[in-house]
Amino acid sequence: MSIYKIPLPLNILEAARERITWTL
């Protein structure tokens, strides 16, 4: 479960960064 908790926030951070790059 610990491993599953790590990729969750990591995926959100990556998605947010991709969205920022698209907006820029």
C-alpha positions in Angstrom: 0.0 0.0 0.0 2.9 2.3 0.7 4.1 1.8 -2.9 0.7 2.7 -4.2 0.6 5.9 -2.1 3.8 7.1 -3.7 2.9 7.0 -7.4 -0.5 8.6 -6.6 0.9 12.1 -5.7 3.8 11.6 -8.1 1.3 11.2 -11.0 -0.6 14.3 -9.9 2.6 16.3 -9.8 3.6 15.1 -13.3 0.1 15.9 -14.7 0.1 19.4 -13.1 3.6 20.1 -14.6 2.4 18.9 -18.1 -0.7 21.2 -17.8 1.5 24.1 -16.8 3.7 23.5 -19.8 0.7 23.4 -22.1 -0.6 26.6 -20.7 2.7 28.3 -21.2 
